[in-house]
Amino acid sequence: MTPTDDTYRLTADTVLIVGAGLAGLYCALRLRRPSLVISTDTPGRGGSSVSAQGGIAAALAPDDTPSLHAADTIAAGAGLSDPAAVRVLTEEGPSHIAALGALGVPFDRDANGILQLGLEAAHSRPRVARVRGDLAGREIMKAVGRAAIRSDRVTLKTGLTAQALVRCENGRVGGVRTLDSDGRAVEILASETILATGGVGGVYAVTTNPPSALGDGVAMAAVAGATIADPEFVQFHPTAIDVGRDPAPLATEALRGEGARLVDTQGRPLVDDPAGDLAARDIVARAVHNAITQQRGAFLDASRTVGAAFPRLFPTVFEACRQAGLDPRSAPIPVAPAAHYHMGGVATDLTGRTNLPGLWALGEAASTGVHGANRLASNSLLEAVVFAARAAEMLDQLAGSDVIATVPEPTPTPLRSDGLVTLRRAMGRHAGVLRTSDDLKSLIATIDELEATDGRSTAVVTARVIATSALGRVESRGAHFRVDAPQRSTVSERTFFSLVDAR
């Protein structure tokens, strides 16, 4: 720290939450203790939560049960989902849909007030609660953000970008080092720190995530010595709208739930699977990827099944198409796979605790074990609220303590813009929908070069843990497909390692 740096010590009972997406804000609202929520963007305007289109899944229909939801989740996870975590998710999920409704989320209902539930890929029942068609993320974040602003227990501070965790002499995590909007270092000390920093899609050239989604939480935790779980599993959404925008607009899976079809330029179906276009996302993403590489083209045709109702049923998708000069009411939408969701993250228990005392992780930054090798559609928002509430309940049982003595740690070096372009292209080319040993070794060599020239940035650390674990998993499972090892191993083992193991 330099003489111009600022250091703020939170009171012993105040919880520091890094990230103002759904997981971070919902945890703050559930806490009885006070919290300080810091973020770069205004809550509800940045991050991935606000961009979620499909909705939030839970067993809410009379013919559905948590056990059916659990079975679908485990099947999608390709043998790596933690059954205990899945049970927590599916049994506790419905109560949190009700809690969100009480906060003012206007879930779609019929004339009798019954929730209208959509069907998405790999679900055996319609169980996705939507909001105004494809506006679930925006409306949920609007309601949660309003509640956080009104709460006298929640303090919101924007304009701060987390860079590194602060460590105490006794080994506990004692807060975070940040940069404010003027580039000044600001250290915030707290007895309990929660990482709710989102995903990793920004390290890929084609992604639906915000550019800031560089895996900061995973990288900060890894550098501090936290265990990282399953980072090789990156889900590629098969139907990003292929119009050259960064980030790529998303054509929600709910369109296929309404009957939209994936076809090539000749109108021939792309997906060869018993479940058709509603097969698991990894299967559909590979089908779309292969059609593009074979120069057959890939399109999502909703002209017959949605047609004139597009602006009303899917306003977000319709507006993205309109801005690109497309009319999905009458013509197919060009699509391509895009990095969308990270099943891996900082390893936690069922209350969000990591292996480092004083450090917690929630949402996409965490790996609870729910998703395994492949996330079931619309389980992400549910995971965010269920485990945020569990973390809050546990934190309320703990006695806070003052942070006194801290240990200086190196500040990460930001990656130059041209270096980030190089990294994103290399990640997309070598750690994308299809992977090989040679490609992954080439990627790791690129990462080594970037670290040697630019230093250890969070983006480089994120890329390293993904690439190294992908190289180590010599099989194809869920979202991780190795062309040189196309079969699934008979042994189902999750990945757990520290950054030391990744070098």
Beta strands, then each sheet from edge to edge (+ up, - down):
strand 1: 6-9
strand 2: 15-18
strand 3: 35-39
strand 4: 56-57
strand 5: 117-118
strand 6: 128-129
strand 7: 154-158
strand 8: 160-168
strand 9: 173-180
strand 10: 185-189
strand 11: 192-195
strand 12: 228-229
strand 13: 234-241
strand 14: 261-263
strand 15: 299-301
strand 16: 333-342
strand 17: 345-347
strand 18: 359-361
strand 19: 366-367
strand 20: 406-407
strand 21: 496-497
sheet 1: 1+ 10+ 9- 8+ 20-
sheet 2: 7+ 3+ 2+ 11+ 18+
sheet 3: 4+ 6- 5+
sheet 4: 19+ 17+ 12- 21+
sheet 5: 13+ 16- 15+ 14-
end
